């Protein structure tokens, strides 16, 4: 019996013993029964501190200096990455870009912003992912530290590092999304230390060498994995990322692989330019497992 199965059975037993008289981080119906959503909310919370980590072949464990506990695995298959079933209706990189646009009232007038992403739930999820990445990277917050946000979208992942004092530069191809960020800066929702640049990241990251101390990315990398020439695109991405990061700089990247093959392809390419690890974590109280690359630029 695997450790994950043991934890699940222990958790199920705990929930059945609680009935209507106790709580484990969330309320349980008074009737003593628990719906599917409530059960998996609690299971995610129960596993929140249970992390698994796969170190690159070129990386010693002490290099990343991770403060939180984790279980080391020797095979990425132990991270339980499953092939997407029915995900073509949910993952935007697996379907053609939707044509449905909705108006955004900002200083740019009636600019159109794609409907994907303009929801409180999406914002909360992205911010929780960003918080997890920052904890894994544990970046120093000295004045003047620079951070690159790759695929910044509407700016949800920019907020936390900006408020922590980093000079953040966000890059994305979606011009309308960048208009949203500019409006947030004008309305002082985001600090003035935030800057945005429109660029096609698929062809690499176009900044001068050694420009950034840190880099983060939320839900972008999988777009490169679905390209026909994905190996070439991934190679350009990690090569250019290593170039723009300073020596010893760190990067934290969250992504959604289609299958374990995508994970293997990402790791093989990333370790050409970085030392690092792949971390499996439960960053949300009500969502499933997520994967994070933690990279150190060892050039």
C-alpha positions in Angstrom: 0.0 0.0 0.0 1.4 3.4 -1.0 1.9 6.2 1.4 -0.7 8.3 -0.5 -3.2 5.5 -0.1 -2.5 5.2 3.6 -3.0 8.9 4.1 -6.3 8.8 2.2 -7.6 5.9 4.3 -6.4 7.6 7.5 -8.1 10.8 6.4 -11.4 9.0 5.6 -11.3 7.4 9.0 -10.8 10.7 10.7 -13.7 12.3 8.8 -16.0 9.4 9.7 -15.0 9.7 13.4 -15.7 13.4 13.5 -19.3 13.1 12.3 -21.2 16.3 13.4 -19.1 17.1 16.4 -15.8 18.3 15.0 -13.9 20.2 12.3 -10.7 19.7 10.3 -10.1 23.1 8.8 -13.6 23.2 7.3 -17.2 22.6 8.4 -18.8 19.2 8.1 -22.5 19.0 7.6 -24.5 18.6 10.9 -26.1 15.4 9.6 -22.8 13.7 9.7 -22.7 13.2 6.0 -20.3 14.9 3.6 -20.7 15.8 0.0 -18.0 15.1 -2.6 -16.8 18.7 -2.9 -16.5 19.0 0.9 -14.6 15.8 1.2 -12.0 16.7 -1.4 -11.7 20.2 0.1 -10.7 18.6 3.3 -8.5 16.0 1.7 -6.6 18.8 -0.1 -6.2 20.7 3.2 -5.1 17.4 4.9 -2.3 17.0 2.3 -1.4 20.7 2.1 2.0 20.2 3.9 2.8 16.9 2.1 5.1 17.8 -0.7 7.0 15.6 -3.1 10.2 16.6 -4.9 12.2 15.2 -7.8 15.7 16.6 -8.0 17.5 17.0 -11.3 20.4 14.7 -11.9 22.8 17.7 -11.7 21.4 19.0 -8.4 22.3 18.4 -4.8 19.5 18.7 -2.3 21.0 21.4 -0.2 21.4 23.8 -3.2 17.7 24.8 -3.3 17.5 25.4 0.5 13.8 24.5 0.7 12.5 25.3 4.2 9.3 23.3 4.0 9.2 19.5 4.4 9.1 17.3 1.3 9.4 13.6 0.3 12.1 12.9 -2.3 11.1 10.7 -5.2 13.5 9.0 -7.6 11.1 8.7 -10.5 8.7 11.4 -11.9 6.0 8.7 -12.3 5.7 8.7 -8.5 4.4 12.3 -8.8 1.2 10.7 -10.2 0.9 12.9 -13.3 -2.1 11.6 -15.1 -3.0 12.1 -18.8 -5.8 14.7 -19.2 -9.2 13.1 -19.8 -11.8 15.5 -21.0 -9.5 18.4 -20.4 -9.8 19.7 -23.9 -12.9 21.5 -22.7 -11.0 23.1 -19.8 -7.4 23.8 -20.7 -7.2 26.8 -23.1 -3.9 25.7 -24.6 -5.6 22.6 -25.9 -8.4 24.3 -27.8 -8.4 27.1 -30.3 -8.4 30.6 -28.8 -12.0 31.6 -28.0 -13.4 34.4 -30.0 -15.8 35.6 -27.3 -14.7 39.0 -26.0 -16.3 41.1 -23.3 -15.9 44.9 -22.9 -13.5 46.3 -20.3 -14.2 49.9 -19.2 -10.8 51.5 -18.5 -8.7 54.5 -19.4 -8.2 52.9 -22.8 -11.9 53.2 -23.5 -14.0 50.3 -24.6 -11.1 48.0 -25.1 -11.9 44.3 -25.5 -10.5 41.8 -23.1 -10.8 38.1 -23.7 -13.2 36.5 -21.3 -10.7 33.9 -20.2 -9.3 35.0 -16.9 -11.6 37.8 -15.7 -13.1 36.0 -12.7 -12.5 36.2 -9.0 -12.0 32.5 -8.7 -9.2 32.6 -11.4 -7.6 35.5 -9.6 -7.6 33.7 -6.3 -6.1 30.6 -7.8 -3.3 32.5 -9.5 -2.5 34.4 -6.4 -2.3 31.2 -4.4 0.0 29.7 -7.0 2.2 32.8 -6.9 2.4 32.6 -3.1 3.5 29.0 -3.3 6.2 29.8 -5.8 7.6 32.6 -3.7 7.8 30.3 -0.7 9.6 27.7 -2.7 12.1 30.3 -4.1 12.5 32.1 -0.8 13.8 35.2 -2.6 15.6 38.0 -0.8 13.5 41.2 -0.7 16.3 43.7 -0.6 15.6 47.1 -2.3 16.1 47.1 -6.0 15.7 43.4 -6.5 14.2 42.7 -10.0 11.7 40.0 -11.0 10.4 38.9 -14.4 6.8 37.6 -14.6 6.6 35.4 -17.8 3.1 35.3 -19.2 1.7 37.8 -16.7 -1.8 38.0 -18.3 -4.0 40.4 -16.4 -1.5 40.9 -13.6 -2.7 38.7 -10.9 0.7 37.1 -10.4 2.4 40.6 -10.4 0.6 41.8 -7.3 2.2 39.8 -4.5 5.9 40.3 -5.5 5.2 44.0 -6.2 3.8 44.5 -2.8 6.8 42.7 -1.3 9.0 45.3 -2.8 10.3 43.8 -6.0 10.7 45.7 -9.2 8.5 43.6 -11.4 8.4 43.4 -15.2 5.6 41.5 -16.7 5.7 40.1 -20.3 2.8 38.8 -22.4 1.6 38.8 -26.0 -2.0 39.7 -25.1 -2.1 43.5 -25.6 -5.6 43.9 -24.0 -4.5 42.1 -20.9 -1.5 44.5 -20.6 -3.9 47.4 -20.9 -5.7 46.0 -17.8 -2.4 46.0 -15.9 -1.7 49.6 -17.0 -5.1 50.7 -15.7 -4.4 49.0 -12.4 -1.1 50.9 -12.1 -2.9 54.2 -12.9 -5.5 53.5 -10.3 -2.7 52.7 -7.8 -4.0 49.1 -7.4 -0.5 48.1 -8.4 2.7 50.0 -7.4 4.5 52.1 -10.0 7.5 49.7 -9.8 5.5 47.4 -12.0 6.2 47.5 -15.8 4.8 45.5 -18.7 6.2 44.7 -22.1 4.4 43.0 -25.0 6.5 40.2 -26.5 6.0 36.8 -28.1 7.5 34.5 -25.4 7.2 31.5 -27.7 10.3 32.7 -29.6 12.3 33.2 -26.4 12.7 36.0 -23.8 14.1 39.1 -25.3 16.0 41.1 -22.7 19.7 41.9 -22.2 21.8 39.4 -20.3 21.9 39.3 -16.5 19.0 41.7 -16.1 16.8 40.0 -13.5 17.4 38.5 -10.1 14.4 36.3 -10.2 11.7 35.0 -12.5 8.2 33.5 -12.0 5.7 32.1 -14.4 2.1 30.9 -13.8 0.4 28.6 -16.2 2.4 29.5 -19.3 4.9 26.7 -19.9 2.3 24.2 -21.1 1.7 26.4 -24.1 5.2 25.4 -25.4 4.6 21.7 -24.7 1.7 21.6 -27.1 3.6 23.1 -30.0 4.5 20.8 -32.9 8.2 21.7 -32.4 7.9 21.7 -28.7 11.5 20.6 -28.0 12.9 23.6 -30.0 10.5 26.0 -28.3 11.4 24.7 -24.8 15.1 24.9 -25.6 14.7 28.6 -26.7 12.7 29.3 -23.6 15.1 27.9 -21.0 18.2 29.1 -22.9 16.9 32.7 -23.0 15.7 32.5 -19.4 19.2 31.5 -18.3 20.6 34.4 -20.3 18.4 37.1 -18.7 18.8 35.8 -15.2 21.9 36.8 -13.2 24.3 34.1 -12.0 22.7 32.4 -9.0 19.3 33.8 -9.9 16.2 31.7 -9.2 13.1 30.9 -11.2 9.8 29.4 -10.1 7.5 28.0 -12.8 4.1 26.4 -12.4 2.6 24.5 -15.3 -0.1 22.1 -16.3 1.4 19.1 -18.2 -0.9 16.9 -20.4 0.9 13.8 -19.3 4.2 12.5 -17.8 5.8 12.8 -21.2 5.4 16.6 -21.0 7.0 16.6 -17.6 10.0 14.5 -18.8 10.5 16.8 -21.8 10.5 19.9 -19.6 13.0 18.4 -17.1 15.4 17.2 -19.8 15.5 20.6 -21.4 15.6 22.7 -18.2 18.5 20.8 -16.7 20.6 21.8 -19.8 20.7 25.3 -18.4 19.7 25.1 -14.7 20.1 23.1 -11.6 16.8 22.5 -9.8 13.9 20.3 -9.0 10.2 19.6 -9.7 7.9 20.0 -6.7 4.5 18.5 -6.3 2.2 20.4 -4.0 -1.3 21.1 -2.9 -1.3 25.0 -2.9 -5.1 25.3 -2.7 -7.6 24.3 -0.1 -10.1 23.2 -2.7 -8.1 22.3 -5.8 -5.9 19.4 -6.9 -2.2 18.8 -7.0 0.0 21.3 -8.8 3.6 21.1 -10.3 6.3 23.7 -9.8 9.8 23.9 -11.3 12.3 25.5 -8.9 15.4 26.5 -10.9 18.8 28.0 -10.0 20.9 29.7 -12.7 24.3 28.1 -12.4 26.1 29.7 -15.3 
